[in-house]
C-alpha cells in the first residue's frame, strides 16, 4: 500500500464531506498510456455506430471496456489503497459492477446538471443516506481546462436533489472543475450533482470508470461480462469482487449493444 490506515481514514472523511477524493499520481502513467492505445480502436468503432445517437450528448461516447487482457489488470481494480478507502465509505466486501469509459470529442457540449443514480429510497425524497454506489474514475490523458473536465459540486451527494438544483441555479453552490493528471484517481459518490464540459481540443479525452457498490446492491443496467479465462486467473479477492457479474465464454465477452443509457437523474 502507498498510504497508511490513518491516511485511508482521512481520505474517507474528505469523501464523506465533499462526495469525492482524488489520489494524485496513483496509477502508473505508462500502464495508462498502454490502456489508451488499446482503447482507441474501441472508441472509433463506437463512434462509427453511435454518431447519429451519441449516448451522452453531442460527441460524447460511453464505451464498455472488455474485461480481459490489459483491461483486466488486478493492479488497477484490486488496488489496495482504493479498496481500503471504498470499504470505509460503502462497507466491507464491495461488488465491482462496471468497467467502461466516457469520452468527449471536439464538438461536445455542456451536459445538463445531473446525478448518476436515483434515490435509494425514492419514497423518502431524501439523499441523506450513507454512500452505496461509487465511481472510481481515472483518465487516459491529462485532463485540462481545454479538453472537458468534470464540473461538480461538493456535498450534494447528501442533499435533497431539488434543493441542490435550486441552490445551484441561484449561484449558492460553488462549482469545482476537476482537472487531473495522467495517473490521478478520483473516487466519487455518483449522487453528487455534476456535468461533463466541452472538449475544445482536437484529441479524445477518455475517462475510465470502474463502478463499485455495497455488497447487497445489484444495478441490472450495468454489468461486467467476465470471460471464463479471465475469471479462472483471478485472485480470490478478484473473484469475490465480480460475484454478481455473468461469467461467459471467451468469445462472448463483447456486449451486443450498450445497455447503460439511462444514466442521468
C-alpha positions in Angstrom: 0.0 0.0 0.0 1.1 3.6 -0.6 -1.0 5.1 2.3 -1.4 4.3 5.9 -4.6 3.3 7.7 -4.8 6.8 9.2 -4.4 8.3 5.7 -7.2 6.0 4.4 -9.4 7.2 7.2 -8.6 10.9 6.3 -9.4 10.3 2.7 -12.7 8.7 3.7 -13.6 11.7 5.9 -12.9 14.0 2.9 -15.0 11.8 0.7 -17.9 11.8 3.1 -17.8 15.6 3.4 -17.3 16.5 -0.3 -18.6 13.5 -2.2 -15.1 12.8 -3.7 -11.4 12.4 -3.1 -8.5 12.3 -5.6 -5.4 10.2 -5.2 -2.7 12.1 -7.1 -0.3 10.3 -9.3 -1.5 7.0 -8.0 -1.6 4.7 -11.1 1.4 4.2 -13.4 1.2 6.6 -16.3 2.9 4.1 -18.6 0.2 1.5 -17.9 -2.5 4.0 -18.7 -0.8 5.0 -21.9 -1.0 1.4 -22.9 -4.7 1.4 -22.0 -5.2 4.4 -24.3 -3.6 2.6 -27.2 -5.9 -0.4 -26.6 -8.9 1.8 -26.1 -8.6 3.9 -29.3 -10.0 1.2 -31.8 -12.9 0.6 -29.4 -13.7 4.3 -29.3 -13.6 4.8 -33.1 -15.7 1.6 -33.6 -18.3 3.1 -31.2 -18.2 6.5 -32.9 -18.9 4.9 -36.2 -22.1 3.2 -34.9 -23.3 5.9 -32.5 -22.5 9.1 -34.4 -26.2 9.7 -35.0 -27.2 8.8 -31.5 -24.3 9.9 -29.2 -25.4 8.4 -25.9 -24.2 11.0 -23.5 -24.8 14.2 -25.5 -23.3 15.5 -28.8 -19.9 14.0 -29.5 -19.7 12.3 -26.1 -19.4 8.5 -26.1 -19.8 5.8 -23.4 -17.8 2.6 -24.2 -17.9 -0.5 -22.2 -14.4 -2.0 -21.9 -13.8 -5.7 -22.3 -12.7 -7.4 -19.1 -9.7 -9.2 -20.5 -6.1 -8.6 -21.4 -4.8 -5.1 -20.5 -8.2 -4.0 -19.2 -8.4 -6.8 -16.6 -5.4 -5.7 -14.6 -5.7 -6.5 -10.9 -3.2 -3.8 -10.1 -6.0 -1.4 -11.1 -9.3 -3.0 -10.0 -7.8 -4.5 -6.8 -5.6 -1.5 -5.9 -5.3 -1.9 -2.1 -5.5 1.8 -1.3 -8.6 2.3 -3.4 -10.3 -0.7 -1.9 -9.3 0.4 1.6 -11.0 3.7 1.1 -14.0 2.1 -0.6 -14.6 -0.2 2.4 -14.6 2.8 4.7 -17.3 4.5 2.7 -19.5 1.7 1.4 -18.7 -1.1 3.8 -16.9 -4.4 3.6 -17.0 -6.8 0.7 -18.0 -4.4 -2.1 -19.1 -5.5 -5.6 -17.4 -4.4 -8.8 -20.2 -3.8 -11.3 -18.9 -1.6 -14.2 -15.9 -1.2 -16.4 -16.4 1.5 -19.0 -15.3 4.9 -20.3 -16.8 8.3 -21.0 -15.1 10.3 -23.8 -16.0 13.7 -25.2 -14.6 14.7 -28.6 -14.4 18.1 -30.2 -17.9 19.3 -30.7 -19.1 18.1 -27.3 -21.2 20.4 -25.2 -22.0 21.0 -21.5 -24.2 18.3 -20.2 -27.2 19.1 -18.1 -26.5 19.0 -14.3 -27.4 15.6 -13.1 -26.6 12.7 -10.7 -25.7 9.2 -11.9 -28.2 7.3 -9.8 -31.7 7.7 -8.5 -32.6 7.8 -4.8 -32.0 4.6 -3.0 -35.5 5.0 -1.3 -37.5 7.2 -3.7 -40.5 7.5 -1.4 -38.4 9.5 1.1 -37.3 12.2 -1.4 -34.1 12.2 0.6 -30.4 11.5 -0.2 -29.3 11.6 3.4 -28.1 8.0 3.5 -24.6 6.6 3.6 -23.0 6.1 0.2 -24.0 3.0 -1.8 -22.7 3.4 -5.3 -19.2 4.7 -6.1 -17.4 5.6 -9.4 -13.6 5.2 -9.4 -12.5 7.4 -12.3 -9.1 7.8 -13.9 -8.2 9.5 -17.2 -6.1 8.0 -20.0 -4.7 11.5 -20.8 -4.1 14.6 -18.8 -7.5 16.4 -18.1 -7.1 20.1 -18.6 -9.5 23.1 -18.8 -9.5 22.7 -22.6 -10.4 19.0 -23.0 -13.5 18.6 -20.9 -13.0 18.3 -17.2 -15.8 17.2 -14.9 -17.7 20.1 -13.2 -19.1 19.1 -9.8 -20.5 20.3 -6.5 -19.3 19.3 -3.1 -21.7 17.9 -0.5 -24.7 17.5 -2.8 -24.5 13.7 -2.5 -26.3 14.0 0.8 -28.7 16.8 -0.1 -32.2 16.8 -1.4 -31.8 16.9 -5.2 -34.4 19.6 -5.9 -32.9 21.8 -3.2 -29.4 21.2 -4.6 -30.5 22.1 -8.1 -32.3 25.3 -6.9 -29.3 26.4 -4.9 -27.0 25.7 -7.9 -29.3 27.8 -10.2 -29.2 30.6 -7.7 -25.4 30.6 -7.6 -25.4 29.5 -4.0 -23.3 26.4 -4.6 -19.6 26.5 -5.7 -18.8 24.7 -8.9 -15.5 22.9 -9.0 -13.7 21.9 -12.2 -11.7 18.8 -11.6 -8.6 18.8 -13.8 -6.5 15.6 -13.4 -3.0 14.4 -14.4 -2.5 11.1 -16.0 -2.2 8.7 -13.1 -4.7 10.6 -10.8 -7.6 8.5 -9.4 -10.9 10.1 -8.4 -13.2 8.2 -6.0 -16.7 9.8 -6.1 -20.2 9.3 -4.9 -22.4 9.2 -8.0 -25.2 11.1 -6.3 -23.4 14.4 -6.4 -24.7 16.9 -8.9 -22.2 17.2 -11.7 -21.9 17.6 -15.5 -19.4 17.0 -18.3 -18.0 20.0 -20.1 -17.0 20.6 -23.8 -13.8 19.2 -25.2 -12.4 22.0 -27.2 -9.2 20.2 -28.1 -8.7 18.0 -31.2 -8.0 14.9 -29.1 -10.3 12.5 -27.3 -10.4 12.7 -23.5 -11.2 9.2 -22.2 -12.2 8.8 -18.6 -12.4 5.3 -17.3 -15.0 4.4 -14.7 -14.9 1.3 -12.5 -18.1 1.0 -10.6 -18.3 -0.4 -7.1 -21.4 -0.8 -4.9 -22.3 -2.1 -1.5 -22.2 -5.8 -1.0 -26.0 -6.2 -1.4 -26.7 -3.8 -4.3 -27.3 -5.0 -7.8 -27.9 -2.5 -10.6 -29.1 -4.5 -13.6 -28.4 -1.8 -16.2 -24.6 -2.2 -15.6 -22.5 -5.4 -15.6 -19.1 -6.8 -16.5 -19.1 -9.8 -18.8 -16.2 -11.8 -17.3 -14.6 -14.2 -19.7 -14.0 -17.7 -18.2 -10.2 -17.5 -18.8 -10.1 -14.2 -17.0 -12.1 -15.5 -14.1 -10.0 -18.6 -13.7 -6.8 -16.5 -13.5 -8.2 -14.0 -10.9 -7.3 -14.0 -7.2 -9.8 -15.0 -4.6 -10.5 -11.3 -3.8 -11.0 -10.5 -7.5 -13.5 -13.3 -7.9 -15.4 -12.0 -4.9 -15.5 -8.5 -6.4 -17.1 -9.7 -9.6 -19.5 -12.2 -8.0 -22.7 -10.6 -9.3 -21.5 -10.5 -12.9 -22.0 -13.1 -15.6 -19.2 -15.5 -16.4 -19.2 -16.0 -20.2 -17.3 -17.9 -22.8 -14.2 -16.1 -24.0 -15.8 -15.5 -27.4 -18.9 -13.9 -25.8 -17.2 -11.1 -23.9 -18.3 -8.3 -26.1 -21.8 -7.0 -25.4 -24.1 -6.9 -28.4 -25.0 -3.2 -27.6 -24.5 -0.7 -24.8 -27.3 -1.1 -22.2 -26.4 1.7 -19.8 -28.3 4.6 -21.4 -30.5 5.9 -18.5 -27.5 7.5 -16.8 -28.7 10.9 -15.7 -31.1 11.5 -12.8 
